[in-house]
Every structure is written in structure tokens, then in C-alpha cells.
Amino acid sequence: MEQAQIGIIGGSGLYQMPELSDVTEVEVDTPFGRPSDAFFIGTLENNRVAFLPRHGRGHRLTPTEVPFRANIYAMKLLGVDRILSASAVGSLQEQYAPLDMVIPDQFFDRTRARARESTFFGDGIVAHVSFAHPVCDVLGDVLETACKVANVNVHRRGTYICMEGPAFSTKAESEVYRSWGMDIIGMTNIQEAKLAREAEICYATLALVTDYDCWHPGHEAVTADAVFEYLTKNVRNAQIIIKEAVRGLSDLERNCKCGAALKHAIFTSPNLWPEDTQKKLEAILKKYAAK
């Protein structure tokens, strides 16, 4: 199977990376089903990268329908050890204006659908990963530098609250999230971040601000038309930023803690692992299996 070290997950509006060259379209099967779409594996800044449109080409999947486990596990099967995730978000604070970029360092989970699986574990193998710091700071630093190179207004750090969707917030909800100190709001990233941590893959989000949600007195309630207008303007910036970030990762040694997230997290003794579960999770468990 074609391999890549850097994964890119494109969110709403970001369905392709035109800068990719020598592109191969790869279908990946996983124990958790099929990913959102085929992967586009190509060369970007002399690196082999795997690009996946989160909602599928043509935006066919709601946030709840995204097969998060299949997406992240497929990245692991492809050899990816760093994921750059691009996501459209609403702003919950005045300082994050439409067309700004935010690189959050915290997440807050407000999802509730059972379909949103956020762990690979269970079925006889228990693991509890550390998630106090849910994103890779090294990747965040690289994204921040890339934003500055691209001359885009960027905000480093902040909390991304992940709601269920697909409807946008009520005004009451938006005001409550603001009172909690949340910074931006989206519908997808919490599951990706949790699963990437379990898969020992570095993960960071480039959040593309499209609107002020519905709390801002100077703006009307969020509409799809307004969101898509800003999305169009944001997408090209995101493509440039991701290209710069991949360049920044080219010679950067991976020495963060993400690559050993499971080292002390698996509570079930390897000699008790059910054979079927161990086989299903082989891509992330093989280095911890009983010798």
C-alpha cells in the first residue's frame, strides 16, 4: 500500500489540494469500515502526504455521519504520524473575526450521538489515554509559523467546543458557550483528536473562522450562504498555510510525546487480549503486544 508520513484532513470547502503532484487515489479498508472517501496520496514540498476530504467529495456526510474511526485508522495504515486538520468554525469571541485562523489547544465535547465513536478500544482491551493537552504543540507551532508566512491573521491557542449539529446553535446556546469561556465552535474535531491520540499520531487543527455564530449583535443569525461565502475566501488561504506547514515539517524530528501515548495507557494485560480484538487493532497495538 502507498505510504505517507503526513496526513491532511480537509473540512467544509476544502475538498482538494491542487498543489499535490504525482497523485495516486487510494481506497483503504479498515476494521472500522470505509473512510469518508478515497485518499489522495501525492507529493507536497518533497513530502508524501495523504489527503482526505472529511465529508467526502461533494460534501455527502453530515458531521455525525463522518466515519471518524475508519478515517484515523486508515491514516495509521498508510504510515501517517502527523495529521493537519482543517475545519470551518464559528467565532464565540469578538477577537476572532471571519477570515481569521485559530489554532486551538483545547477541546470541549458537547456531542451526544452514539454514532460518534471516539475510541478504538473496548471488546476486551481497555485503554485510557492522557488527554489533558489534546493537540500536538509542535504541530501547532508549525501551523502558526505557516500562517504568518502566508500573511494571514492567526490566533494561537483557545478552546474549540464541538457540538453535535448539523443545525447551528440557538442564540441561547451560543451565549452559554461564550459565558463558559469557549472561543470557537465546530462539529467534528473532538473525535479526530481523541482517536489520533490513541493511534499515537500527532494532531493539530487549523480552524477557519467563517462567522460570529449567532451571538453577535452586529450580525444576523448564521446562514449557510454567509458561511459558504467566507469558506470560499478561507479555502485558498488554508491551502497555502498547509503547504507552508508541510514544508516546515520536512526536516523536523518527531520527538514529542504523541508517539508513545499508549505506553502507560493500556490497562488490560497483553496475555488477556482477545485474539479478534488484538487483530482488529494490530496497526496501533503491535509494538505493545506480548512477545
Sequence and secondary structure as in RCSB ss.txt:
>XXXX:A:sequence
MEQAQIGIIGGSGLYQMPELSDVTEVEVDTPFGRPSDAFFIGTLENNRVAFLPRHGRGHRLTPTEVPFRANIYAM
KLLGVDRILSASAVGSLQEQYAPLDMVIPDQFFDRTRARARESTFFGDGIVAHVSFAHPVCDVLGDVLETACKVA
NVNVHRRGTYICMEGPAFSTKAESEVYRSWGMDIIGMTNIQEAKLAREAEICYATLALVTDYDCWHPGHEAVTAD
AVFEYLTKNVRNAQIIIKEAVRGLSDLERNCKCGAALKHAIFTSPNLWPEDTQKKLEAILKKYAAK
>XXXX:A:secstr
    SEEEEE TT    TT EEEEEE   BTTB  SS EEEEEETTEEEEEEETTTTTT   GGG  HHHHHHHH
HHTT  EEEEEEEEEE STTS TT EEE SEEEEE   TT    S BTTB B    SS S HHHHHHHHHHHHHT
T  EEE  EEEEE  SS   HHHHHHHHHTT  EEESSHHHHHHHHHHTT EEEEEEEEEE TTT TTS    HH
HHHHHHHHHHHHHHHHHHHHHHHHTT    SSGGGTTTTTB S GGG  HHHHHHTHHHHGGGS  
